Amino acid sequence: MAGHAVNPVKELTFPHLGPMSDMLLHLKPEQVEIGMFVDAFDGRWIDHPFWRSRFLVETAEQLALIRESGVIAVIVDRSRSQMVPGTGDEAFGEDRRKAVGGMSPPYRGVERRRARIFAPPPRERPVRPATYAQERRRAARVIDKSRGAVIDLFESARLGRAVDGGKIAPLAEAIGDSITRHSRVLINMVRLKQKDEYTYLHSVAVCALMINFARHLKLDEAEIQALGVAGLLHDVGKVAIADDVLLKPGKLTLRERSSVEGHPRAGHALLAQSPDIPAAALEVCMRHHEKMDGSGYPDGLGDGELSLYARMGAICDVYDAVTSDRPYKAAWTPCEALTAMQSWTGHFDPQLLDRFADSLGIFPVGTLVTLSGGMLGIVTGSAGESGEAIAVRVFFSCDLLAECSPFDCEIAPTMREPRILGRASQKFWRFDDWPATVARVLAAQPEADAAP
């Protein structure tokens, strides 16, 4: 980043920010202090180690990570910072008025504000990370409570009662906290639901997937929570469908199909009775069965008419449906599901589907991925007893810039090495004829007992 000067007067392009306000400071990483509220990072998302880009700096560990990161600058929100009593604005003193690149920042000349600008931000309590094994027990309790709450929600809806959004929001928050501690545990566990509990746990699963997806897209925290609520409520209209139709293993009649396709409108009408339901929940409830090519329902909307929330909801809903055991279909593994979904032209937003796969760390068959050991591999399928792991054919050394003898490995969902760091660019690594490369590598005889 040498020689990359930042003009602090320009309008920044963070998704949740407009022009820099007088409460937003553009600081070098080494100028950040404990008690400051980070509103965004100026730089690539991969250059900072945090799952979110908006949080209160509360520990020396967080501070060290920020100062050692590769970001160009840190955007600090004065209005949400909590400085040590007695420091007040002095924490943003003259040395911190030096903008990155040596230019005057946009807040120069703004009248100083003291104690009142340091009000604590809403719900910025820290949630500590956990190992995969540690989180399993806690996630099981969250799932059990969520199942009961969703059952109560559906029963109340059957009686025509308005949905109490005040009771749903804390549930989405608890699911979000589990994902914060370990992003994969609850999602993997709720996928293994029994057939007879699909209706209720499907809502919990979609909530978890929406929260995880929204965080990967770096949406605002308020949006993330609203989309969690949307996941819990997206199928509430199914209370209007008779159980014998909802669970029918065979082909539906035209009348039965019409009943099923009416559930988005029924759910939207039910949610609209409550004043505290987020707009995102109403949108996802009505639009999660629409398709990009206009062949979905209830209104046959297409590409340019579907919001980000609707597109996210469609992906999360179908992914959980096809990876769950149903009365009429056995579950697919995550890798099988994403491979199939990628092939359904016109159904999903293809770029967003790739981002969804990235958010789960699970990729369709044939995807080129980078491994933590400095190798490239091709995803060949799912692995492990429940399909949580990913099978990869390793074939290329990034250090040597050359292919090596191929070997197979299984990538577990824990942090154990090796790990998948993300999808790799076929063009960057100069695999000009990627289909031919995949066919050749997968046809080769892999080495036995090799490890990256």
C-alpha positions in Angstrom: 0.0 0.0 0.0 3.1 2.3 -0.1 2.4 5.6 -1.7 -1.4 5.1 -1.5 -2.5 8.4 -0.1 -6.1 8.7 1.0 -8.0 11.9 0.4 -10.1 12.4 3.5 -12.3 15.0 1.9 -13.7 12.6 -0.7 -17.0 10.8 -0.4 -16.4 7.3 0.8 -18.3 4.4 -0.7 -18.9 2.1 2.2 -22.3 0.3 1.8 -23.7 1.8 5.0 -22.2 5.2 4.8 -23.0 8.3 2.9 -20.6 11.3 2.9 -18.3 11.5 5.9 -20.2 13.2 8.8 -18.6 15.4 11.4 -18.9 12.5 13.8 -16.8 10.1 11.6 -13.0 10.3 11.9 -10.6 8.9 9.3 -7.7 7.6 11.3 -4.5 5.5 10.7 -4.7 2.1 12.4 -2.0 3.1 14.9 -4.1 6.0 16.0 -7.0 3.9 17.2 -7.5 3.6 21.0 -9.6 1.4 23.3 -13.0 2.9 23.7 -13.3 4.1 20.1 -16.2 2.7 18.0 -15.0 1.4 14.6 -17.6 2.2 12.0 -15.8 0.8 9.0 -12.4 -0.1 7.5 -11.0 1.6 4.5 -9.4 -1.2 2.6 -10.1 -4.7 1.4 -12.3 -6.9 3.7 -9.6 -9.5 3.6 -7.1 -7.2 5.2 -8.7 -7.0 8.6 -9.3 -10.0 10.9 -12.8 -9.2 12.1 -16.0 -10.9 11.0 -17.8 -7.5 11.3 -16.6 -4.0 10.5 -18.6 -2.1 13.1 -17.8 -2.7 16.8 -16.5 -1.1 20.0 -12.8 -1.5 20.6 -12.8 -3.0 24.2 -9.7 -5.1 24.6 -5.9 -4.8 24.0 -6.2 -7.9 21.7 -8.7 -6.1 19.4 -6.5 -3.0 19.4 -3.4 -5.0 18.5 -5.3 -6.7 15.6 -6.4 -3.4 14.2 -2.9 -1.8 14.5 -1.3 -4.8 12.8 -3.9 -5.1 10.0 -3.3 -4.2 6.4 -6.1 -1.7 6.1 -5.4 1.8 4.8 -7.5 3.6 7.5 -10.1 3.1 10.2 -13.3 5.1 10.3 -14.2 5.9 13.9 -17.6 7.1 15.0 -17.2 9.7 17.8 -20.9 9.5 18.7 -20.7 5.8 19.6 -17.3 5.8 21.3 -16.9 5.2 25.0 -13.7 6.9 26.1 -12.2 6.6 29.5 -13.7 9.3 31.8 -11.5 12.4 31.9 -10.1 12.0 28.4 -13.1 13.1 26.5 -12.3 14.8 23.2 -8.6 14.8 24.1 -8.5 11.2 22.9 -9.2 12.8 19.5 -6.5 15.4 20.0 -4.2 17.2 17.6 -2.2 14.2 16.7 -5.3 12.4 15.6 -6.3 15.3 13.4 -3.6 14.3 11.0 -5.4 12.5 8.2 -3.9 9.5 6.4 -1.7 11.0 3.7 -1.1 14.1 5.7 -4.2 16.0 4.7 -6.7 17.8 7.0 -9.7 15.6 7.8 -13.3 16.7 7.2 -14.1 17.2 10.9 -11.6 20.2 11.3 -13.4 23.2 12.7 -16.3 21.2 14.0 -17.4 22.4 17.5 -16.2 20.0 20.1 -18.7 18.0 22.0 -17.9 16.2 25.2 -19.7 13.8 27.4 -22.9 13.6 25.3 -21.0 12.2 22.3 -19.9 9.2 24.2 -23.2 7.5 24.8 -22.9 3.7 24.7 -23.9 2.1 21.4 -27.0 -0.2 21.3 -26.2 -3.8 22.1 -22.4 -3.8 21.5 -21.7 -6.5 24.2 -18.9 -8.8 23.2 -19.6 -12.3 22.2 -16.5 -14.5 22.7 -15.5 -17.0 19.9 -15.7 -20.7 20.7 -14.3 -23.9 19.3 -16.5 -26.2 17.3 -16.8 -28.7 20.2 -17.6 -25.9 22.8 -20.3 -24.4 20.7 -22.2 -27.7 20.0 -23.7 -27.8 23.5 -24.7 -24.2 23.6 -26.1 -24.4 20.0 -28.2 -27.4 21.0 -29.9 -25.3 23.7 -30.5 -22.4 21.3 -32.1 -24.8 18.8 -34.3 -26.4 21.4 -35.6 -23.1 22.7 -36.0 -21.8 19.1 -38.1 -24.9 18.2 -40.5 -24.3 21.0 -40.8 -20.6 20.2 -41.5 -21.2 16.5 -44.1 -23.9 17.4 -45.8 -21.4 19.7 -45.6 -18.8 16.9 -47.2 -21.0 14.3 -50.0 -22.1 16.7 -50.8 -18.5 17.5 -50.8 -17.7 13.8 -53.3 -20.6 13.1 -55.6 -18.9 15.6 -55.4 -15.7 13.6 -53.4 -13.8 16.3 -50.9 -11.1 15.2 -47.3 -12.0 15.4 -45.4 -10.5 18.4 -42.2 -9.1 16.9 -40.9 -8.3 20.3 -40.7 -12.0 21.1 -39.1 -12.9 17.8 -36.2 -10.4 17.8 -34.5 -11.9 20.9 -34.7 -15.3 19.4 -32.9 -14.1 16.2 -30.4 -12.4 18.5 -29.6 -15.7 20.3 -29.1 -17.5 17.0 -26.9 -14.7 15.8 -24.8 -14.9 19.0 -24.2 -18.7 18.3 -23.1 -17.9 14.8 -20.7 -15.2 16.2 -19.1 -17.8 18.5 -18.7 -20.3 15.7 -20.3 -19.7 12.3 -20.7 -23.3 11.3 -22.0 -25.2 14.4 -25.6 -24.2 14.6 -26.1 -24.2 10.8 -24.7 -27.7 10.6 -26.7 -29.0 13.5 -30.1 -27.6 12.5 -29.6 -29.0 9.0 -29.8 -32.5 10.5 -33.5 -32.0 11.6 -35.9 -34.9 11.6 -38.7 -35.1 9.0 -41.5 -34.4 11.5 -39.8 -31.2 12.8 -38.9 -29.7 9.4 -41.7 -27.1 9.4 -40.5 -25.5 12.6 -36.7 -26.0 12.4 -36.7 -24.9 8.8 -37.5 -21.4 10.1 -34.6 -21.6 12.6 -32.2 -22.8 9.9 -33.2 -20.0 7.4 -32.8 -17.5 10.2 -29.2 -18.7 10.9 -28.4 -18.8 7.2 -29.7 -15.3 6.6 -27.7 -13.9 9.6 -24.5 -15.6 8.5 -25.1 -14.5 4.8 -25.8 -10.9 5.8 -22.7 -10.7 7.9 -20.6 -12.1 5.0 -22.1 -9.3 2.8 -21.2 -6.8 5.5 -24.7 -5.4 5.9 -25.5 -3.1 8.7 -26.1 -4.7 12.1 -29.7 -3.5 12.1 -30.2 -5.1 8.7 -28.6 -8.3 9.9 -31.0 -8.6 12.9 -34.0 -7.7 10.7 -33.0 -10.5 8.2 -32.7 -12.9 11.1 -36.3 -12.1 12.1 -37.2 -12.5 8.4 -35.8 -16.0 8.3 -37.9 -17.0 11.4 -41.1 -15.6 9.9 -40.7 -16.2 6.1 -42.9 -19.4 6.1 -45.5 -18.3 8.6 -48.1 -18.3 5.8 -47.9 -22.1 5.7 -50.3 -22.2 8.6 -53.0 -21.6 5.9 -52.0 -24.9 4.1 -53.6 -28.2 5.3 -51.1 -30.7 6.7 -52.1 -33.4 4.3 -51.1 -31.1 1.4 -48.0 -29.7 3.1 -46.6 -33.2 3.8 -47.9 -34.9 0.7 -45.2 -37.2 -0.7 -46.6 -37.4 -4.2 -47.4 -34.9 -6.9 -49.8 -32.1 -6.0 -53.0 -31.5 -7.8 -53.6 -28.1 -9.4 -55.8 -27.1 -6.5 -53.2 -28.2 -3.9 -50.5 -26.4 -5.8 -52.6 -23.2 -5.8 -53.0 -23.6 -2.0 -49.2 -23.9 -1.5 -48.4 -21.0 -3.8 -50.7 -18.8 -1.8 -48.7 -19.1 1.4 -46.5 -16.0 0.8 -49.5 -13.7 0.5 -51.1 -15.4 3.5 -48.0 -14.9 5.6 -47.5 -11.3 4.4 -51.1 -10.5 5.4 -50.6 -12.0 8.8 -47.4 -10.1 9.5 -48.8 -6.8 8.2 -51.2 -6.9 11.2 -48.3 -6.3 13.6 -46.7 -2.9 13.8 -43.3 -4.2 15.0 -42.4 -6.5 12.1 -39.3 -5.3 10.2 -39.9 -4.3 6.5 -37.3 -6.9 5.6 -39.4 -9.7 7.1 -42.4 -8.6 5.1 -40.3 -8.5 1.9 -38.8 -11.9 2.4 -42.1 -13.5 3.4 -43.7 -12.3 0.2 -40.8 -12.8 -2.2 -38.8 -15.8 -1.2 -40.3 -18.0 -3.9 -39.8 -15.6 -6.8 -37.1 -16.4 -9.4 -34.7 -14.3 -11.4 -36.3 -15.4 -14.7 -39.8 -14.4 -13.5 -41.1 -18.0 -13.3 -41.6 -17.9 -9.5 -44.6 -17.0 -7.4 -46.8 -15.3 -6.2 -46.3 -12.4 -8.7 -43.7 -13.8 -11.2 -41.3 -10.9 -10.6 -37.9 -11.0 -12.3 -34.3 -9.8 -12.0 -34.8 -6.1 -11.9 -37.8 -6.3 -9.6 -36.3 -8.4 -6.8 -34.6 -6.7 -3.8 -31.4 -8.0 -2.2 -33.4 -9.3 0.7 -35.7 -11.3 -1.6 -32.8 -12.8 -3.5 -31.1 -13.8 -0.2 -34.3 -15.3 1.1 -34.8 -17.4 -2.0 -31.2 -18.9 -1.7 -31.4 -19.6 2.0 -34.9 -21.1 1.8 -34.0 -23.5 -1.0 -30.6 -24.5 0.4 -32.1 -25.6 3.7 -35.0 -27.3 2.0 -32.8 -29.5 -0.2 -30.3 -30.3 2.5 -33.1 -31.5 4.9 -34.8 -34.9 4.9 -38.4 -34.5 3.7 -41.3 -36.9 3.5 -40.9 -37.1 -0.2 -37.1 -36.6 -0.7 -33.9 -37.6 1.1 -31.5 -34.8 2.0 -28.6 -33.7 -0.3 -25.2 -32.9 1.2 -24.3 -29.2 1.2 -21.9 -29.7 -1.7 -24.5 -31.6 -3.7 -27.0 -28.9 -3.0 -24.8 -26.0 -4.1 -23.8 -27.9 -7.2 -27.4 -28.4 -8.2 -28.5 -24.9 -7.3 -25.7 -23.5 -9.4 -27.0 -25.5 -12.4 -30.6 -24.1 -12.1 -30.3 -21.3 -14.7 -32.7 -18.4 -14.0 -33.6 -19.5 -10.5 -31.1 -17.5 -8.4 -28.8 -14.5 -8.7 -25.6 -16.3 -9.7 -23.2 -13.8 -8.2 -25.1 -13.8 -4.9 -25.2 -17.6 -4.9 -21.4 -17.6 -5.1 -21.3 -15.2 -2.2 -23.6 -17.5 -0.2 -21.3 -20.5 -0.9 -18.4 -18.4 0.3 -20.3 -17.5 3.5 -20.6 -21.2 4.4 -17.2 -22.2 3.2 -18.9 -24.9 1.1 -18.5 -24.9 -2.7 -20.0 -26.7 -5.7 -18.1 -29.6 -7.3 -15.4 -28.3 -9.7 -14.7 -25.1 -7.7 -11.0 -24.0 -7.6 -10.1 -23.3 -3.9 -7.1 -22.0 -2.0 -5.9 -24.1 1.0 -4.1 -22.8 4.1 -1.0 -24.8 3.2 -0.3 -22.7 0.1 -1.9 -25.2 -2.3 -4.8 -25.1 -4.8 -7.4 -27.8 -5.0 -10.6 -28.8 -6.8 -13.7 -29.5 -4.8 -14.9 -33.1 -5.6 -17.8 -33.5 -3.2 -18.8 -33.8 0.4 -17.2 -36.0 3.0 -17.6 -37.1 6.6 -20.5 -39.0 8.3 -23.0 -36.2 7.9 -21.6 -34.5 4.8 -20.2 -31.6 6.8 -16.6 -31.9 5.5 -15.5 -31.1 1.9 -13.5 -33.5 -0.3 -10.7 -31.7 -2.3 -8.3 -33.0 -4.9 -5.0 -31.0 -4.3 -2.9 -30.5 -7.4 -1.1 -27.2 -7.5 1.6 -25.5 -5.3 1.3 -21.7 -5.1 4.9 -21.4 -3.9 6.4 -23.4 -6.8 3.8 -22.0 -9.3 3.5 -25.5 -10.7 1.3 -28.6 -10.6 2.2 -31.4 -8.2 1.2 -35.0 -8.0 -2.5 -34.9 -7.0 -3.8 -36.1 -3.7 -7.1 -36.1 -1.9 -7.9 -34.6 1.5 -11.0 -33.9 3.6 -11.5 -30.4 5.0 -13.4 -30.5 8.3 -15.7 -27.6 9.4 -13.4 -27.0 12.4 -10.4 -24.7 12.4 -8.1 -27.7 12.1 -5.6 -27.6 9.3 -5.8 -27.7 6.4 -8.6 -25.1 5.8 -10.2 -23.7 2.7 -9.3 -20.0 2.6 -11.8 -19.3 -0.3 -12.4 -19.8 -4.0 -9.4 -19.0 -6.3 -9.4 -17.3 -9.7 -8.9 -19.6 -12.6 -7.9 -16.6 -14.7 -5.3 -15.4 -12.2 -3.7 -18.8 -12.0 -3.8 -19.1 -15.8 -6.0 -22.1 -16.1 -7.3 -21.0 -19.5 -9.3 -24.1 -20.2 -10.7 -24.8 -16.8 -13.1 -27.7 -17.8 -10.2 -29.5 -19.4 -8.0 -29.0 -16.3 -10.7 -30.3 -14.0 -11.2 -33.4 -16.2 -7.5 -34.1 -16.3 -6.8 -33.6 -12.6 -9.8 -35.7 -11.5 -8.9 -38.5 -13.9 -5.4 -38.7 -12.5 -4.5 -41.4 -9.9 -4.0 -39.6 -6.6 -1.1 -40.3 -4.3 -1.8 -42.4 -1.2 -1.4 -41.0 2.3 -0.4 -37.5 1.1 -0.9 -34.4 3.2 -0.7 -30.7 2.3 
